[in-house]
Amino acid sequence: MNSTHAYLEKWHQGLKSQDQNFLDDILDDECIFTSPIVFKPIEGKEMSKLYLMGAGQTFDMERFDYVRELVDGLDCVLEFETYIGDISVNGVDIIRWNENGKIVDFKVMIRPLQAIHALQTKMSEALIALKQNS
């Protein structure tokens, strides 16, 4: 198993644990997060963490499943399926790691259009709640 597979395993374990603090260990301080609902990349570990936590509250994590994974060097493409309410979501996480096992770039793409609209509404609500609780 190459190091990227080991890094990816830490990502999967963190998601399964439902302990969002794992993001502190896995995100690089200079991480760039690109959201399907924000027009420009989000910079920095804290904001990247906030958006990933928001996604965790938006998606039905009980039905979240990675259905395909491609690894090339330090890059991973993870296709997933889940739901937002009763809307089926198909998406892709594109992750770049550094040599220290930290995520330096995380990009999310979502389909269909109804899922993007639902994501925008639910994610806005989740981000407001997370900001109020921090």
C-alpha atoms as a printed R data frame, in Angstrom:
    type eleno elety resid chain resno       x      y       z
1   ATOM     1    CA   MET     A     1   0.000  0.000   0.000
2   ATOM     2    CA   ASN     A     2   1.469  3.377  -0.947
3   ATOM     3    CA   SER     A     3   1.360  6.358   1.415
4   ATOM     4    CA   THR     A     4  -1.626  7.951  -0.345
5   ATOM     5    CA   HIS     A     5  -3.710  4.845   0.349
6   ATOM     6    CA   ALA     A     6  -2.701  5.124   4.023
7   ATOM     7    CA   TYR     A     7  -3.716  8.811   4.067
8   ATOM     8    CA   LEU     A     8  -7.009  7.907   2.431
9   ATOM     9    CA   GLU     A     9  -7.617  5.236   5.055
10  ATOM    10    CA   LYS     A    10  -7.261  7.925   7.760
11  ATOM    11    CA   TRP     A    11  -9.908  9.963   5.906
12  ATOM    12    CA   HIS     A    12 -12.316  7.005   5.838
13  ATOM    13    CA   GLN     A    13 -11.700  6.195   9.513
14  ATOM    14    CA   GLY     A    14 -12.343  9.810  10.450
15  ATOM    15    CA   LEU     A    15 -15.654  9.862   8.576
16  ATOM    16    CA   LYS     A    16 -16.749  6.612  10.219
17  ATOM    17    CA   SER     A    17 -15.840  7.909  13.681
18  ATOM    18    CA   GLN     A    18 -18.178 10.900  13.251
19  ATOM    19    CA   ASP     A    19 -15.655 12.851  15.358
20  ATOM    20    CA   GLN     A    20 -15.067 16.005  13.379
21  ATOM    21    CA   ASN     A    21 -11.884 16.733  15.330
22  ATOM    22    CA   PHE     A    22 -10.034 14.352  12.997
23  ATOM    23    CA   LEU     A    23 -10.111 17.211  10.492
24  ATOM    24    CA   ASP     A    24  -7.633 19.132  12.684
25  ATOM    25    CA   ASP     A    25  -5.088 16.358  12.124
26  ATOM    26    CA   ILE     A    26  -5.730 15.736   8.445
27  ATOM    27    CA   LEU     A    27  -6.108 19.253   6.969
28  ATOM    28    CA   ASP     A    28  -3.024 21.297   6.125
29  ATOM    29    CA   ASP     A    29  -2.951 24.846   7.534
30  ATOM    30    CA   GLU     A    30  -2.980 26.194   3.966
31  ATOM    31    CA   CYS     A    31  -5.741 23.868   2.701
32  ATOM    32    CA   ILE     A    32  -7.878 25.154  -0.176
33  ATOM    33    CA   PHE     A    33 -11.502 23.978  -0.243
34  ATOM    34    CA   THR     A    34 -13.563 24.402  -3.418
35  ATOM    35    CA   SER     A    35 -17.297 24.098  -2.855
36  ATOM    36    CA   PRO     A    36 -19.914 23.508  -5.552
37  ATOM    37    CA   ILE     A    37 -21.989 26.341  -4.066
38  ATOM    38    CA   VAL     A    38 -19.346 29.053  -3.544
39  ATOM    39    CA   PHE     A    39 -17.920 30.995  -6.487
40  ATOM    40    CA   LYS     A    40 -14.318 31.108  -5.253
41  ATOM    41    CA   PRO     A    41 -12.058 28.717  -3.346
42  ATOM    42    CA   ILE     A    42 -12.098 28.860   0.447
43  ATOM    43    CA   GLU     A    43  -8.630 29.249   1.933
44  ATOM    44    CA   GLY     A    44  -7.221 27.964   5.193
45  ATOM    45    CA   LYS     A    45  -7.657 25.058   7.548
46  ATOM    46    CA   GLU     A    46 -10.365 26.579   9.766
47  ATOM    47    CA   MET     A    47 -12.661 27.597   6.922
48  ATOM    48    CA   SER     A    48 -12.081 24.297   5.090
49  ATOM    49    CA   LYS     A    49 -12.965 22.450   8.285
50  ATOM    50    CA   LEU     A    50 -16.111 24.550   8.712
51  ATOM    51    CA   TYR     A    51 -17.334 23.692   5.202
52  ATOM    52    CA   LEU     A    52 -16.537 19.986   5.596
53  ATOM    53    CA   MET     A    53 -18.406 19.931   8.914
54  ATOM    54    CA   GLY     A    54 -21.319 21.705   7.223
55  ATOM    55    CA   ALA     A    55 -21.374 19.051   4.515
56  ATOM    56    CA   GLY     A    56 -21.434 16.363   7.193
57  ATOM    57    CA   GLN     A    57 -24.562 17.954   8.649
58  ATOM    58    CA   THR     A    58 -26.155 18.494   5.235
59  ATOM    59    CA   PHE     A    59 -25.720 15.048   3.700
60  ATOM    60    CA   ASP     A    60 -27.497 11.976   5.042
61  ATOM    61    CA   MET     A    61 -24.343 10.364   6.415
62  ATOM    62    CA   GLU     A    62 -26.236  7.153   7.218
63  ATOM    63    CA   ARG     A    63 -26.643  6.686   3.463
64  ATOM    64    CA   PHE     A    64 -23.331  8.255   2.402
65  ATOM    65    CA   ASP     A    65 -21.187  5.788   0.479
66  ATOM    66    CA   TYR     A    66 -18.043  6.077  -1.608
67  ATOM    67    CA   VAL     A    67 -18.708  3.941  -4.691
68  ATOM    68    CA   ARG     A    68 -15.449  4.457  -6.593
69  ATOM    69    CA   GLU     A    69 -11.923  5.555  -5.696
70  ATOM    70    CA   LEU     A    70  -9.059  6.448  -8.000
71  ATOM    71    CA   VAL     A    71  -5.580  7.172  -6.649
72  ATOM    72    CA   ASP     A    72  -2.721  8.636  -8.679
73  ATOM    73    CA   GLY     A    73   0.340  9.787  -6.779
74  ATOM    74    CA   LEU     A    74  -0.857 12.192  -4.092
75  ATOM    75    CA   ASP     A    75  -4.217 12.759  -5.819
76  ATOM    76    CA   CYS     A    76  -7.490 10.937  -5.131
77  ATOM    77    CA   VAL     A    77 -10.880 11.081  -6.815
78  ATOM    78    CA   LEU     A    78 -13.670  9.651  -4.682
79  ATOM    79    CA   GLU     A    79 -17.134  9.247  -6.179
80  ATOM    80    CA   PHE     A    80 -19.928  9.191  -3.619
81  ATOM    81    CA   GLU     A    81 -23.674  8.712  -3.367
82  ATOM    82    CA   THR     A    82 -25.926 10.015  -0.617
83  ATOM    83    CA   TYR     A    83 -29.138 11.940  -0.027
84  ATOM    84    CA   ILE     A    84 -30.239 15.376   1.082
85  ATOM    85    CA   GLY     A    85 -33.742 14.698   2.339
86  ATOM    86    CA   ASP     A    86 -35.327 12.653  -0.439
87  ATOM    87    CA   ILE     A    87 -33.035 14.005  -3.173
88  ATOM    88    CA   SER     A    88 -30.461 11.549  -4.489
89  ATOM    89    CA   VAL     A    89 -26.976 13.072  -4.664
90  ATOM    90    CA   ASN     A    90 -24.063 11.891  -6.797
91  ATOM    91    CA   GLY     A    91 -20.776 13.653  -6.230
92  ATOM    92    CA   VAL     A    92 -17.022 13.586  -6.438
93  ATOM    93    CA   ASP     A    93 -14.394 14.583  -3.886
94  ATOM    94    CA   ILE     A    94 -11.069 15.474  -5.502
95  ATOM    95    CA   ILE     A    95  -8.359 15.444  -2.845
96  ATOM    96    CA   ARG     A    96  -4.668 16.328  -3.040
97  ATOM    97    CA   TRP     A    97  -2.373 15.338  -0.184
98  ATOM    98    CA   ASN     A    98   1.093 16.580   0.668
99  ATOM    99    CA   GLU     A    99   4.010 14.309   1.589
100 ATOM   100    CA   ASN     A   100   3.127 14.697   5.289
101 ATOM   101    CA   GLY     A   101  -0.324 13.150   4.880
102 ATOM   102    CA   LYS     A   102  -2.209 16.446   5.083
103 ATOM   103    CA   ILE     A   103  -4.944 17.542   2.683
104 ATOM   104    CA   VAL     A   104  -3.811 20.617   0.749
105 ATOM   105    CA   ASP     A   105  -6.652 20.783  -1.776
106 ATOM   106    CA   PHE     A   106 -10.229 19.490  -1.513
107 ATOM   107    CA   LYS     A   107 -12.728 20.050  -4.317
108 ATOM   108    CA   VAL     A   108 -16.342 18.849  -4.359
109 ATOM   109    CA   MET     A   109 -18.545 18.448  -7.424
110 ATOM   110    CA   ILE     A   110 -22.241 17.526  -7.178
111 ATOM   111    CA   ARG     A   111 -25.050 16.462  -9.487
112 ATOM   112    CA   PRO     A   112 -27.975 16.649 -10.335
113 ATOM   113    CA   LEU     A   113 -29.083 20.281 -10.319
114 ATOM   114    CA   GLN     A   114 -31.799 19.614  -7.706
115 ATOM   115    CA   ALA     A   115 -29.092 18.315  -5.378
116 ATOM   116    CA   ILE     A   116 -27.072 21.512  -5.823
117 ATOM   117    CA   HIS     A   117 -30.104 23.638  -4.928
118 ATOM   118    CA   ALA     A   118 -30.831 21.473  -1.872
119 ATOM   119    CA   LEU     A   119 -27.155 21.571  -0.880
120 ATOM   120    CA   GLN     A   120 -27.083 25.352  -1.085
121 ATOM   121    CA   THR     A   121 -30.139 25.715   1.163
122 ATOM   122    CA   LYS     A   122 -29.154 23.101   3.756
123 ATOM   123    CA   MET     A   123 -25.473 24.040   3.772
124 ATOM   124    CA   SER     A   124 -26.306 27.696   4.453
125 ATOM   125    CA   GLU     A   125 -28.385 26.614   7.456
126 ATOM   126    CA   ALA     A   126 -25.629 24.297   8.717
127 ATOM   127    CA   LEU     A   127 -22.913 26.959   8.360
128 ATOM   128    CA   ILE     A   128 -24.973 29.521  10.284
129 ATOM   129    CA   ALA     A   129 -25.520 27.006  13.097
130 ATOM   130    CA   LEU     A   130 -21.838 26.006  13.176
131 ATOM   131    CA   LYS     A   131 -20.673 29.636  13.297
132 ATOM   132    CA   GLN     A   132 -23.077 30.366  16.169
133 ATOM   133    CA   ASN     A   133 -21.800 27.359  18.132
134 ATOM   134    CA   SER     A   134 -18.107 28.157  17.709
